[in-house]
């Protein structure tokens, strides 16, 4: 059985995502029942737990068309528009 590559937001984006974006991605993963793993990290800038997501989920999350209506963020994911609970512009 082949496991899908799991990446942190830092690994995927090449920079720190920040608390707000991290919370939005995590909430979207929960809404879509996307499997996540937790990894403990320690480096000069951060020590603690980070979330790891399937690469295909992150590709879909960051590459889909964004639709902003009434200062709310929508994403088209797996065939439907979903309103994210956090407003941000990436």
C-alpha positions in Angstrom: 0.0 0.0 0.0 1.4 3.4 -1.0 1.0 6.3 1.5 0.5 9.7 0.1 3.1 12.3 0.9 2.2 14.4 3.9 3.5 18.0 4.1 3.4 20.8 6.6 2.3 24.2 5.4 5.9 25.4 5.8 7.1 22.6 3.6 4.4 23.2 1.0 4.6 27.0 0.9 8.3 27.4 1.5 7.6 29.9 4.3 5.8 30.1 7.6 2.0 30.2 7.0 1.1 32.0 10.2 -1.6 31.3 12.7 -4.6 32.6 10.7 -3.9 30.7 7.5 -3.0 27.6 9.4 -6.3 27.7 11.3 -8.2 28.2 8.0 -6.5 25.2 6.3 -7.1 23.0 9.4 -10.7 24.0 9.5 -11.1 23.2 5.8 -9.5 19.8 6.3 -12.0 19.0 9.1 -14.9 20.1 6.9 -13.7 17.7 4.2 -12.8 14.9 6.6 -9.2 15.0 5.2 -6.8 12.8 7.2 -4.1 14.8 9.0 -1.1 13.8 11.1 0.7 15.8 13.9 4.4 16.1 14.0 6.6 17.5 16.8 9.2 20.0 15.6 12.0 22.0 17.3 14.1 24.7 15.6 15.3 28.2 16.5 12.1 29.8 15.3 9.4 27.3 16.5 9.0 24.5 18.9 5.8 22.6 19.1 3.3 20.5 17.1 2.5 21.1 13.5 -0.2 19.6 11.3 0.8 17.6 8.2 -1.7 17.3 5.3 -1.8 15.2 2.2 -0.1 16.9 -0.7 -3.1 16.4 -3.0 -5.3 18.3 -0.4 -2.9 21.2 -0.3 -2.6 21.3 -4.1 -6.4 21.5 -4.3 -6.7 24.0 -1.5 -4.2 26.5 -2.8 -4.7 26.1 -6.6 -8.5 26.3 -6.8 -10.3 29.5 -7.9 -11.2 31.8 -5.0 -14.6 33.4 -4.9 -14.9 36.3 -2.5 -18.5 37.5 -1.7 -19.5 39.9 1.0 -16.0 39.7 2.6 -16.2 36.0 3.0 -13.9 33.4 1.5 -15.3 30.6 -0.6 -13.4 27.7 -2.2 -14.5 25.2 -4.8 -13.5 21.8 -3.4 -14.6 18.4 -4.5 -17.5 19.7 -6.6 -19.0 22.3 -4.3 -18.5 25.8 -3.1 -17.6 25.9 0.6 -17.5 29.0 2.8 -14.5 29.1 5.0 -15.0 30.3 8.6 -12.0 32.6 8.5 -11.6 35.4 6.0 -8.2 35.9 4.5 -6.6 36.6 1.2 -3.6 34.5 0.4 
